[in-house]
Amino acid sequence: MKAKLDKYWIGILLGLIMPALVAYIYIERNNLLYMFDLLGLDLKNNVFLGQVMILSVFPNLAFIFVCYTLELWRAAKGLLIAAIPYLMVSIWFMT
């Protein structure tokens, strides 16, 4: 069973989908888009979006820990590789 889950593409796919899903749920749950529209703020040029992006990467890091514990080395590497674009985007929004 371990050999079937220990694939790079599974880690990359999970690592790309999971942060986007977490960010979407966080924004929708807290009605943040409505709040920004109400206040007239531009969401693209806001440091807050960078902070949301950083928050959305934390589940990726938790799954990396789980993969290392279960010795799914390739899947953990895929998750780590997939987290890099989200971290780059969050740093770009924070500056």
N, C-alpha and C positions, 0 to 999 in steps of 0.2 A: 504494500500500500504506500509506503514511504517513497518508493522509486517513482510511482505514478505522479505524486505531487511535487517531487523535487525537480522542477523544470524552470528554466529562466523565464520563459514566456508567461508562465502562471504567475510568477512573482511580479513581472512587469505589468501585466494586465491588472492584477489586483492592486498594485501600487499606483496605477494611474486612475483607476475608477474610484477607489476608496476615498482619497482626499477630496475629490470633486463632490462625491456624495455627502460627505461629512460637512463640507462648506455649504452646500445647498440646503441641507437639513438645518444647519445652524442659522442661516440667513432667513429661511422660511419660518422657522420656529419662533424667532424673535421679532418677526415683522420688520427687519432692518431696511428692506427696500422701500417700504412705505414710509418709514421714519426719515430716510434720506430724501425721498421725494417731497415729503411734507416740509422739511427744513430747507429745501432748495440746495442741497449739497451735491457735489459731483462725486459719484462713487469711484470713478476711475482715478481721481487725483487725491485720494484720501489714504492716510496712513492706516486707517481702520481696516481696509481691505487687505493690506499686508498682514495685519495681525490675525485676521480670519484665516488667511492662507497658512500662516504658521500653525495656528490651532488645528487646521485640517490635516497637517502632516503627522501629528502625534499618533493617530491610530496606525499609520504606516510603521512608525518606530516600535509600537507595541507588537505588531505582527512580525517584525524583524526579530524581536526578542523571542517570540513564540517559535519561529522557524529555527532559530539557533538552538533553542531548548530541545526541539524535536529532531535536530540534526538534518534539517532540510536546507543545506548550504546554498544550493543554486537558487532556490526560491527566495532565500533571504537576500542574496546578491541582486536579484531582479527587483525586489522591493526597494532596496537601497538605491539602485539606479533610477527607479521611477520616482523616488522622492526628490531627487536633485532638481528637476525642472520646477516643481512647486516651491522649493526653497529659493531658487533663483528669482522667480516671479515675486515672491513675498519680499525679498530684499529689494527688488526694483521698486515695489510700491512703497516701501518704508523710506526710501531716500527722497 
